[in-house]
């Protein structure tokens, strides 16, 4: 009958508590001092995550949200870098066009000077 219950409608199985109790027994057997309030807090947090995942399977948990935020940050950085590259490329295209125009002017000036020199030589001969 419990298997027929839908997620979020009945009491959830709590797999974390038995693990905490086993850890407590093992720690006592080994005479190890543990921070039990911290362990209880961790167990409660883990139970909340498991319960949220069971009730809302389509909703991402905190880890999924962090991964999504990191992915969005990487996408924003990539877009910023692409925009900066496009601006740099545009500036370089403008600079190349300016240098080509200057070179064309120099070539035309040299050709005109050369024509003048040829004409002078022709007149002198």
MARRODREN-9237 format. One record per atom (N, C-alpha, C): residue number from 0; residue in three letters; atom name; x, z, y. Coordinates in Angstrom, 2 decimals, padded with zeros to 5 digits. Each point is the difference from the previous one (the first is absolute). Layout:
BEGIN
<node NUM 'ALA' 'CA' <X Z Y>>
...
END
This chain:
BEGIN
<node 0 'UNK' 'N' <000.82 000.00 -001.19>>
<node 0 'UNK' 'CA' <-000.82 000.00 001.19>>
<node 0 'UNK' 'C' <000.86 000.00 001.26>>
<node 1 'UNK' 'N' <001.13 000.71 -000.06>>
<node 1 'UNK' 'CA' <000.89 000.01 001.17>>
<node 1 'UNK' 'C' <000.59 -001.37 000.26>>
<node 2 'UNK' 'N' <000.20 -000.77 -001.07>>
<node 2 'UNK' 'CA' <000.57 -001.33 000.16>>
<node 2 'UNK' 'C' <-000.96 -000.92 000.72>>
<node 3 'UNK' 'N' <-001.30 000.30 -000.06>>
<node 3 'UNK' 'CA' <-001.00 -000.85 000.64>>
<node 3 'UNK' 'C' <-000.13 000.30 001.49>>
<node 4 'UNK' 'N' <000.54 001.14 000.46>>
<node 4 'UNK' 'CA' <-000.11 000.33 001.42>>
<node 4 'UNK' 'C' <000.84 -000.96 000.83>>
<node 5 'UNK' 'N' <-000.51 -000.33 001.16>>
<node 5 'UNK' 'CA' <000.73 -000.85 000.91>>
<node 5 'UNK' 'C' <000.96 000.85 000.81>>
<node 6 'UNK' 'N' <001.04 -000.65 000.53>>
<node 6 'UNK' 'CA' <000.99 000.73 000.79>>
<node 6 'UNK' 'C' <-000.65 000.60 001.22>>
<node 7 'UNK' 'N' <000.28 001.28 000.25>>
<node 7 'UNK' 'CA' <-000.51 000.67 001.18>>
<node 7 'UNK' 'C' <-001.34 000.66 -000.17>>
<node 8 'UNK' 'N' <-000.64 -000.13 -001.20>>
<node 8 'UNK' 'CA' <-001.32 000.59 -000.17>>
<node 8 'UNK' 'C' <000.05 001.35 -000.71>>
<node 9 'UNK' 'N' <001.04 000.28 -000.74>>
<node 9 'UNK' 'CA' <000.08 001.25 -000.75>>
<node 9 'UNK' 'C' <001.34 000.66 000.23>>
<node 10 'UNK' 'N' <000.20 001.16 -000.62>>
<node 10 'UNK' 'CA' <001.29 000.67 000.17>>
<node 10 'UNK' 'C' <001.11 -000.83 -000.62>>
<node 11 'UNK' 'N' <001.07 -000.12 000.73>>
<node 11 'UNK' 'CA' <001.14 -000.78 -000.48>>
<node 11 'UNK' 'C' <000.87 000.84 -000.91>>
<node 12 'UNK' 'N' <000.60 -000.66 -000.95>>
<node 12 'UNK' 'CA' <000.95 000.68 -000.85>>
<node 12 'UNK' 'C' <001.21 000.37 000.86>>
<node 13 'UNK' 'N' <000.54 001.17 -000.18>>
<node 13 'UNK' 'CA' <001.12 000.46 000.81>>
<node 13 'UNK' 'C' <001.26 000.06 -000.87>>
<node 14 'UNK' 'N' <000.72 -001.13 -000.11>>
<node 14 'UNK' 'CA' <001.17 -000.02 -000.87>>
<node 14 'UNK' 'C' <001.21 000.71 000.61>>
<node 15 'UNK' 'N' <-000.06 000.34 001.27>>
<node 15 'UNK' 'CA' <001.15 000.58 000.68>>
<node 15 'UNK' 'C' <000.14 001.48 -000.34>>
<node 16 'UNK' 'N' <-001.09 000.74 -000.07>>
<node 16 'UNK' 'CA' <000.05 001.45 -000.23>>
<node 16 'UNK' 'C' <000.67 000.37 -001.33>>
<node 17 'UNK' 'N' <-000.32 -000.69 -001.11>>
<node 17 'UNK' 'CA' <000.71 000.34 -001.23>>
<node 17 'UNK' 'C' <001.51 -000.21 000.11>>
<node 18 'UNK' 'N' <000.40 -001.04 000.73>>
<node 18 'UNK' 'CA' <001.43 -000.23 000.19>>
<node 18 'UNK' 'C' <000.64 001.12 000.82>>
<node 19 'UNK' 'N' <-000.70 000.47 001.03>>
<node 19 'UNK' 'CA' <000.52 001.09 000.82>>
<node 19 'UNK' 'C' <000.13 001.27 -000.84>>
<node 20 'UNK' 'N' <-001.00 000.26 -000.85>>
<node 20 'UNK' 'CA' <000.06 001.19 -000.86>>
<node 20 'UNK' 'C' <001.14 -000.10 -001.00>>
<node 21 'UNK' 'N' <000.21 -001.17 -000.58>>
<node 21 'UNK' 'CA' <001.13 -000.19 -000.92>>
<node 21 'UNK' 'C' <001.32 000.18 000.71>>
<node 22 'UNK' 'N' <000.08 -000.50 001.23>>
<node 22 'UNK' 'CA' <001.22 000.18 000.79>>
<node 22 'UNK' 'C' <000.23 001.48 000.30>>
<node 23 'UNK' 'N' <-001.08 000.71 000.33>>
<node 23 'UNK' 'CA' <000.11 001.44 000.27>>
<node 23 'UNK' 'C' <000.49 000.75 -001.24>>
<node 24 'UNK' 'N' <-000.56 -000.33 -001.17>>
<node 24 'UNK' 'CA' <000.42 000.65 -001.24>>
<node 24 'UNK' 'C' <001.46 -000.30 -000.31>>
<node 25 'UNK' 'N' <000.40 -001.27 000.20>>
<node 25 'UNK' 'CA' <001.40 -000.37 -000.27>>
<node 25 'UNK' 'C' <000.94 000.71 000.96>>
<node 26 'UNK' 'N' <-000.40 000.10 001.27>>
<node 26 'UNK' 'CA' <000.84 000.68 000.98>>
<node 26 'UNK' 'C' <000.14 001.48 -000.32>>
<node 27 'UNK' 'N' <-001.10 000.62 -000.43>>
<node 27 'UNK' 'CA' <000.06 001.42 -000.37>>
<node 27 'UNK' 'C' <000.87 000.19 -001.24>>
<node 28 'UNK' 'N' <-000.10 -000.92 -000.97>>
<node 28 'UNK' 'CA' <000.80 000.10 -001.22>>
<node 28 'UNK' 'C' <001.48 -000.15 000.30>>
<node 29 'UNK' 'N' <000.34 -000.83 000.98>>
<node 29 'UNK' 'CA' <001.40 -000.21 000.36>>
<node 29 'UNK' 'C' <000.46 000.95 001.09>>
<node 30 'UNK' 'N' <-000.89 000.87 000.45>>
<node 30 'UNK' 'CA' <000.30 000.97 001.05>>
<node 30 'UNK' 'C' <000.48 -000.73 001.28>>
<node 31 'UNK' 'N' <-000.77 -000.99 000.39>>
<node 31 'UNK' 'CA' <000.31 -000.80 001.20>>
<node 31 'UNK' 'C' <-000.98 000.39 001.10>>
<node 32 'UNK' 'N' <000.51 000.21 001.19>>
<node 32 'UNK' 'CA' <-000.87 000.30 001.14>>
<node 32 'UNK' 'C' <-000.46 -001.31 000.62>>
<node 33 'UNK' 'N' <-001.30 -000.17 000.10>>
<node 33 'UNK' 'CA' <-000.57 -001.20 000.59>>
<node 33 'UNK' 'C' <-000.82 000.39 001.22>>
<node 34 'UNK' 'N' <-000.12 -000.93 000.93>>
<node 34 'UNK' 'CA' <-000.84 000.22 001.18>>
<node 34 'UNK' 'C' <-001.43 -000.37 -000.39>>
<node 35 'UNK' 'N' <-000.76 000.98 -000.51>>
<node 35 'UNK' 'CA' <-001.33 -000.27 -000.54>>
<node 35 'UNK' 'C' <-000.99 -000.43 001.06>>
<node 36 'UNK' 'N' <000.02 000.55 001.21>>
<node 36 'UNK' 'CA' <-000.93 -000.55 001.01>>
<node 36 'UNK' 'C' <000.25 -001.48 000.28>>
<node 37 'UNK' 'N' <001.27 -000.38 000.02>>
<node 37 'UNK' 'CA' <000.32 -001.41 000.21>>
<node 37 'UNK' 'C' <-000.46 -000.84 -001.19>>
<node 38 'UNK' 'N' <000.16 000.53 -001.20>>
<node 38 'UNK' 'CA' <-000.46 -000.70 -001.19>>
<node 38 'UNK' 'C' <-001.52 -000.17 000.02>>
<node 39 'UNK' 'N' <-000.72 001.04 000.42>>
<node 39 'UNK' 'CA' <-001.46 -000.10 000.09>>
<node 39 'UNK' 'C' <-000.40 -001.03 001.05>>
<node 40 'UNK' 'N' <000.71 -000.02 001.12>>
<node 40 'UNK' 'CA' <-000.29 -000.97 001.05>>
<node 40 'UNK' 'C' <000.22 -001.42 -000.51>>
<node 41 'UNK' 'N' <001.09 -000.21 -000.72>>
<node 41 'UNK' 'CA' <000.29 -001.32 -000.56>>
<node 41 'UNK' 'C' <-001.06 -000.39 -001.03>>
<node 42 'UNK' 'N' <-000.42 000.95 -000.82>>
<node 42 'UNK' 'CA' <-001.03 -000.28 -001.00>>
<node 42 'UNK' 'C' <-001.31 -000.37 000.67>>
<node 43 'UNK' 'N' <-000.36 000.74 001.07>>
<node 43 'UNK' 'CA' <-001.24 -000.31 000.74>>
<node 43 'UNK' 'C' <000.07 -001.39 000.62>>
<node 44 'UNK' 'N' <001.15 -000.33 000.59>>
<node 44 'UNK' 'CA' <000.15 -001.33 000.61>>
<node 44 'UNK' 'C' <-000.12 -001.10 -001.05>>
<node 45 'UNK' 'N' <000.63 000.23 -001.16>>
<node 45 'UNK' 'CA' <-000.07 -001.00 -001.07>>
<node 45 'UNK' 'C' <-001.43 -000.15 -000.52>>
<node 46 'UNK' 'N' <-000.71 001.10 -000.12>>
<node 46 'UNK' 'CA' <-001.39 -000.07 -000.43>>
<node 46 'UNK' 'C' <-000.86 -000.76 001.01>>
<node 47 'UNK' 'N' <000.27 000.22 001.29>>
<node 47 'UNK' 'CA' <-000.76 -000.74 001.02>>
<node 47 'UNK' 'C' <000.26 -001.50 -000.10>>
<node 48 'UNK' 'N' <001.25 -000.37 -000.24>>
<node 48 'UNK' 'CA' <000.33 -001.42 -000.13>>
<node 48 'UNK' 'C' <-000.70 -000.59 -001.22>>
<node 49 'UNK' 'N' <000.04 000.72 -001.12>>
<node 49 'UNK' 'CA' <-000.65 -000.50 -001.22>>
<node 49 'UNK' 'C' <-001.51 -000.10 000.22>>
<node 50 'UNK' 'N' <-000.58 001.00 000.64>>
<node 50 'UNK' 'CA' <-001.44 -000.01 000.24>>
<node 50 'UNK' 'C' <-000.39 -001.13 000.96>>
<node 51 'UNK' 'N' <000.78 -000.18 001.06>>
<node 51 'UNK' 'CA' <-000.29 -001.10 000.93>>
<node 51 'UNK' 'C' <000.10 -001.34 -000.70>>
<node 52 'UNK' 'N' <001.01 -000.14 -000.85>>
<node 52 'UNK' 'CA' <000.18 -001.27 -000.72>>
<node 52 'UNK' 'C' <-001.18 -000.24 -000.94>>
<node 53 'UNK' 'N' <-000.51 001.06 -000.62>>
<node 53 'UNK' 'CA' <-001.14 -000.16 -000.91>>
<node 53 'UNK' 'C' <-001.28 -000.32 000.76>>
<node 54 'UNK' 'N' <-000.20 000.64 001.15>>
<node 54 'UNK' 'CA' <-001.23 -000.22 000.76>>
<node 54 'UNK' 'C' <000.01 -001.31 000.77>>
<node 55 'UNK' 'N' <001.16 -000.36 000.52>>
<node 55 'UNK' 'CA' <000.12 -001.21 000.83>>
<node 55 'UNK' 'C' <001.11 -000.89 -000.55>>
<node 56 'UNK' 'N' <-000.24 -000.69 -001.10>>
<node 56 'UNK' 'CA' <001.07 -000.79 -000.62>>
<node 56 'UNK' 'C' <000.46 -001.18 000.87>>
<node 57 'UNK' 'N' <-000.86 -000.47 000.89>>
<node 57 'UNK' 'CA' <000.38 -001.13 000.84>>
<node 57 'UNK' 'C' <000.75 000.40 001.26>>
<node 58 'UNK' 'N' <-000.05 001.28 000.34>>
<node 58 'UNK' 'CA' <000.65 000.47 001.22>>
<node 58 'UNK' 'C' <001.45 000.39 -000.30>>
<node 59 'UNK' 'N' <000.95 -000.48 000.77>>
<node 59 'UNK' 'CA' <001.39 000.35 -000.28>>
<node 59 'UNK' 'C' <000.27 001.47 000.32>>
<node 60 'UNK' 'N' <000.89 000.58 -000.76>>
<node 60 'UNK' 'CA' <000.38 001.38 000.26>>
<node 60 'UNK' 'C' <001.09 000.03 001.07>>
<node 61 'UNK' 'N' <000.56 001.15 000.24>>
<node 61 'UNK' 'CA' <001.01 000.13 001.06>>
<node 61 'UNK' 'C' <001.21 -000.88 -000.24>>
<node 62 'UNK' 'N' <000.43 -000.10 -001.25>>
<node 62 'UNK' 'CA' <001.16 -000.84 -000.31>>
<node 62 'UNK' 'C' <-000.33 -001.47 000.27>>
<node 63 'UNK' 'N' <-001.19 -000.41 -000.41>>
<node 63 'UNK' 'CA' <-000.41 -001.38 000.26>>
<node 63 'UNK' 'C' <-000.09 -000.29 001.49>>
<node 64 'UNK' 'N' <-000.50 000.98 000.76>>
<node 64 'UNK' 'CA' <-000.08 -000.18 001.46>>
<node 64 'UNK' 'C' <001.40 -000.09 000.61>>
<node 65 'UNK' 'N' <000.92 000.80 -000.52>>
<node 65 'UNK' 'CA' <001.38 -000.04 000.52>>
<node 65 'UNK' 'C' <000.65 -001.34 -000.32>>
<node 66 'UNK' 'N' <-000.23 -000.50 -001.19>>
<node 66 'UNK' 'CA' <000.56 -001.30 -000.38>>
<node 66 'UNK' 'C' <-000.61 -001.10 000.87>>
<node 67 'UNK' 'N' <-001.31 000.08 000.22>>
<node 67 'UNK' 'CA' <-000.66 -000.99 000.85>>
<node 67 'UNK' 'C' <000.52 000.04 001.43>>
<node 68 'UNK' 'N' <000.21 001.20 000.53>>
<node 68 'UNK' 'CA' <000.53 000.13 001.36>>
<node 68 'UNK' 'C' <001.42 -000.55 000.06>>
<node 69 'UNK' 'N' <000.81 000.27 -001.02>>
<node 69 'UNK' 'CA' <001.37 -000.51 -000.02>>
<node 69 'UNK' 'C' <-000.01 -001.53 -000.06>>
<node 70 'UNK' 'N' <-000.89 -000.57 -000.81>>
<node 70 'UNK' 'CA' <-000.11 -001.45 -000.09>>
<node 70 'UNK' 'C' <-000.41 -000.60 001.34>>
<node 71 'UNK' 'N' <-000.96 000.66 000.68>>
<node 71 'UNK' 'CA' <-000.43 -000.49 001.32>>
<node 71 'UNK' 'C' <001.13 000.10 001.01>>
<node 72 'UNK' 'N' <000.80 001.06 -000.06>>
<node 72 'UNK' 'CA' <001.15 000.13 000.89>>
<node 72 'UNK' 'C' <001.00 -001.12 -000.25>>
<node 73 'UNK' 'N' <000.27 -000.30 -001.27>>
<node 73 'UNK' 'CA' <000.93 -001.09 -000.31>>
<node 73 'UNK' 'C' <-000.54 -001.33 000.49>>
<node 74 'UNK' 'N' <-001.31 -000.21 -000.13>>
<node 74 'UNK' 'CA' <-000.60 -001.24 000.48>>
<node 74 'UNK' 'C' <000.13 -000.11 001.52>>
<node 75 'UNK' 'N' <-000.22 001.11 000.72>>
<node 75 'UNK' 'CA' <000.13 -000.01 001.45>>
<node 75 'UNK' 'C' <001.43 -000.30 000.42>>
<node 76 'UNK' 'N' <000.97 000.59 -000.71>>
<node 76 'UNK' 'CA' <001.41 -000.26 000.31>>
<node 76 'UNK' 'C' <000.33 -001.47 -000.24>>
<node 77 'UNK' 'N' <-000.50 -000.55 -001.10>>
<node 77 'UNK' 'CA' <000.25 -001.41 -000.30>>
<node 77 'UNK' 'C' <-000.60 -000.90 001.07>>
<node 78 'UNK' 'N' <-001.22 000.33 000.46>>
<node 78 'UNK' 'CA' <-000.63 -000.80 001.05>>
<node 78 'UNK' 'C' <000.78 000.09 001.30>>
<node 79 'UNK' 'N' <000.47 001.20 000.34>>
<node 79 'UNK' 'CA' <000.79 000.18 001.22>>
<node 79 'UNK' 'C' <001.30 -000.81 -000.08>>
<node 80 'UNK' 'N' <000.66 000.08 -001.15>>
<node 80 'UNK' 'CA' <001.25 -000.76 -000.17>>
<node 80 'UNK' 'C' <-000.24 -001.50 000.06>>
<node 81 'UNK' 'N' <-001.11 -000.45 -000.58>>
<node 81 'UNK' 'CA' <-000.31 -001.43 000.04>>
<node 81 'UNK' 'C' <-000.26 -000.45 001.44>>
<node 82 'UNK' 'N' <-000.72 000.81 000.76>>
<node 82 'UNK' 'CA' <-000.27 -000.34 001.40>>
<node 82 'UNK' 'C' <001.29 -000.04 000.82>>
<node 83 'UNK' 'N' <000.89 000.97 -000.24>>
<node 83 'UNK' 'CA' <001.30 000.01 000.69>>
<node 83 'UNK' 'C' <000.81 -001.24 -000.36>>
<node 84 'UNK' 'N' <-000.04 -000.38 -001.29>>
<node 84 'UNK' 'CA' <000.72 -001.20 -000.42>>
<node 84 'UNK' 'C' <-000.57 -001.23 000.68>>
<node 85 'UNK' 'N' <-001.34 -000.09 000.09>>
<node 85 'UNK' 'CA' <-000.62 -001.16 000.67>>
<node 85 'UNK' 'C' <000.40 -000.07 001.47>>
<node 86 'UNK' 'N' <000.02 001.16 000.69>>
<node 86 'UNK' 'CA' <000.43 000.00 001.40>>
<node 86 'UNK' 'C' <001.45 -000.45 000.13>>
<node 87 'UNK' 'N' <000.87 000.49 -000.89>>
<node 87 'UNK' 'CA' <001.41 -000.39 000.02>>
<node 87 'UNK' 'C' <000.14 -001.49 -000.28>>
<node 88 'UNK' 'N' <-000.76 -000.49 -000.96>>
<node 88 'UNK' 'CA' <000.05 -001.42 -000.34>>
<node 88 'UNK' 'C' <-000.46 -000.85 001.19>>
<node 89 'UNK' 'N' <-001.05 000.43 000.70>>
<node 89 'UNK' 'CA' <-000.49 -000.73 001.16>>
<node 89 'UNK' 'C' <001.07 -000.02 001.09>>
<node 90 'UNK' 'N' <000.63 001.17 000.23>>
<node 90 'UNK' 'CA' <001.07 000.04 001.00>>
<node 90 'UNK' 'C' <001.14 -000.92 -000.37>>
<node 91 'UNK' 'N' <000.37 -000.02 -001.29>>
<node 91 'UNK' 'CA' <001.11 -000.86 -000.41>>
<node 91 'UNK' 'C' <-000.40 -001.47 000.11>>
<node 92 'UNK' 'N' <-001.26 -000.35 -000.29>>
<node 92 'UNK' 'CA' <-000.45 -001.38 000.16>>
<node 92 'UNK' 'C' <000.07 -000.43 001.46>>
<node 93 'UNK' 'N' <-000.40 000.90 000.90>>
<node 93 'UNK' 'CA' <000.06 -000.30 001.43>>
<node 93 'UNK' 'C' <001.46 -000.18 000.42>>
<node 94 'UNK' 'N' <000.87 000.87 -000.49>>
<node 94 'UNK' 'CA' <001.42 -000.09 000.35>>
<node 94 'UNK' 'C' <000.62 -001.29 -000.53>>
<node 95 'UNK' 'N' <-000.36 -000.39 -001.22>>
<node 95 'UNK' 'CA' <000.52 -001.25 -000.57>>
<node 95 'UNK' 'C' <-000.48 -001.18 000.84>>
<node 96 'UNK' 'N' <-001.25 000.00 000.41>>
<node 96 'UNK' 'CA' <-000.52 -001.09 000.83>>
<node 96 'UNK' 'C' <000.73 -000.05 001.34>>
<node 97 'UNK' 'N' <000.26 001.17 000.60>>
<node 97 'UNK' 'CA' <000.72 000.04 001.27>>
<node 97 'UNK' 'C' <001.43 -000.54 -000.16>>
<node 98 'UNK' 'N' <000.67 000.38 -001.09>>
<node 98 'UNK' 'CA' <001.36 -000.49 -000.24>>
<node 98 'UNK' 'C' <000.02 -001.51 -000.28>>
<node 99 'UNK' 'N' <-001.01 -000.51 -000.70>>
<node 99 'UNK' 'CA' <-000.07 -001.44 -000.25>>
<node 99 'UNK' 'C' <-000.19 -000.77 001.31>>
<node 100 'UNK' 'N' <-000.85 000.56 000.89>>
<node 100 'UNK' 'CA' <-000.21 -000.66 001.29>>
<node 100 'UNK' 'C' <001.30 000.01 000.81>>
<node 101 'UNK' 'N' <000.71 001.13 -000.03>>
<node 101 'UNK' 'CA' <001.28 000.08 000.73>>
<node 101 'UNK' 'C' <001.00 -001.00 -000.58>>
<node 102 'UNK' 'N' <000.05 -000.10 -001.32>>
<node 102 'UNK' 'CA' <000.92 -000.96 -000.64>>
<node 102 'UNK' 'C' <-000.37 -001.44 000.37>>
<node 103 'UNK' 'N' <-001.29 -000.30 000.02>>
<node 103 'UNK' 'CA' <-000.43 -001.34 000.39>>
<node 103 'UNK' 'C' <000.39 -000.30 001.44>>
<node 104 'UNK' 'N' <-000.11 001.00 000.87>>
<node 104 'UNK' 'CA' <000.40 -000.18 001.40>>
<node 104 'UNK' 'C' <001.50 -000.25 000.10>>
<node 105 'UNK' 'N' <000.78 000.77 -000.77>>
<node 105 'UNK' 'CA' <001.46 -000.18 000.01>>
<node 105 'UNK' 'C' <000.37 -001.39 -000.50>>
<node 106 'UNK' 'N' <-000.65 -000.44 -001.09>>
<node 106 'UNK' 'CA' <000.28 -001.32 -000.55>>
<node 106 'UNK' 'C' <-000.36 -001.08 001.01>>
<node 107 'UNK' 'N' <-001.16 000.14 000.65>>
<node 107 'UNK' 'CA' <-000.40 -001.02 000.97>>
<node 107 'UNK' 'C' <000.95 000.01 001.21>>
<node 108 'UNK' 'N' <000.44 001.21 000.42>>
<node 108 'UNK' 'CA' <000.97 000.07 001.11>>
<node 108 'UNK' 'C' <001.31 -000.65 -000.40>>
<node 109 'UNK' 'N' <000.45 000.26 -001.23>>
<node 109 'UNK' 'CA' <001.25 -000.59 -000.46>>
<node 109 'UNK' 'C' <-000.13 -001.51 -000.10>>
<node 110 'UNK' 'N' <-001.15 -000.47 -000.44>>
<node 110 'UNK' 'CA' <-000.21 -001.44 -000.11>>
<node 110 'UNK' 'C' <000.00 -000.63 001.39>>
<node 111 'UNK' 'N' <-000.63 000.66 000.95>>
<node 111 'UNK' 'CA' <-000.01 -000.53 001.37>>
<node 111 'UNK' 'C' <001.41 000.00 000.57>>
<node 112 'UNK' 'N' <000.74 001.07 -000.22>>
<node 112 'UNK' 'CA' <001.38 000.05 000.48>>
<node 112 'UNK' 'C' <000.85 -001.08 -000.65>>
<node 113 'UNK' 'N' <-000.23 -000.17 -001.31>>
<node 113 'UNK' 'CA' <000.75 -001.01 -000.71>>
<node 113 'UNK' 'C' <-000.34 -001.39 000.55>>
<node 114 'UNK' 'N' <-001.25 -000.23 000.30>>
<node 114 'UNK' 'CA' <-000.41 -001.30 000.55>>
<node 114 'UNK' 'C' <000.64 -000.21 001.37>>
<node 115 'UNK' 'N' <000.07 001.05 000.80>>
<node 115 'UNK' 'CA' <000.64 -000.11 001.32>>
<node 115 'UNK' 'C' <001.48 -000.31 -000.18>>
<node 116 'UNK' 'N' <000.65 000.71 -000.95>>
<node 116 'UNK' 'CA' <001.43 -000.24 -000.24>>
<node 116 'UNK' 'C' <000.24 -001.43 -000.47>>
<node 117 'UNK' 'N' <-000.85 -000.50 -000.88>>
<node 117 'UNK' 'CA' <000.14 -001.37 -000.51>>
<node 117 'UNK' 'C' <-000.19 -000.99 001.15>>
<node 118 'UNK' 'N' <-000.99 000.28 000.85>>
<node 118 'UNK' 'CA' <-000.25 -000.90 001.13>>
<node 118 'UNK' 'C' <001.19 000.01 000.95>>
<node 119 'UNK' 'N' <000.59 001.17 000.28>>
<node 119 'UNK' 'CA' <001.16 000.08 000.89>>
<node 119 'UNK' 'C' <001.18 -000.78 -000.59>>
<node 120 'UNK' 'N' <000.22 000.19 -001.32>>
<node 120 'UNK' 'CA' <001.10 -000.70 -000.63>>
<node 120 'UNK' 'C' <-000.22 -001.52 000.06>>
<node 121 'UNK' 'N' <-001.27 -000.39 -000.18>>
<node 121 'UNK' 'CA' <-000.31 -001.44 000.04>>
<node 121 'UNK' 'C' <000.24 -000.55 001.41>>
<node 122 'UNK' 'N' <-000.32 000.79 001.03>>
<node 122 'UNK' 'CA' <000.20 -000.44 001.37>>
<node 122 'UNK' 'C' <001.49 -000.03 000.36>>
<node 123 'UNK' 'N' <000.75 000.91 -000.56>>
<node 123 'UNK' 'CA' <001.44 000.05 000.28>>
<node 123 'UNK' 'C' <000.75 -001.12 -000.69>>
<node 124 'UNK' 'N' <-000.51 -000.50 -001.09>>
<node 124 'UNK' 'CA' <000.73 -001.01 -000.75>>
<node 124 'UNK' 'C' <-000.12 -001.36 000.57>>
END
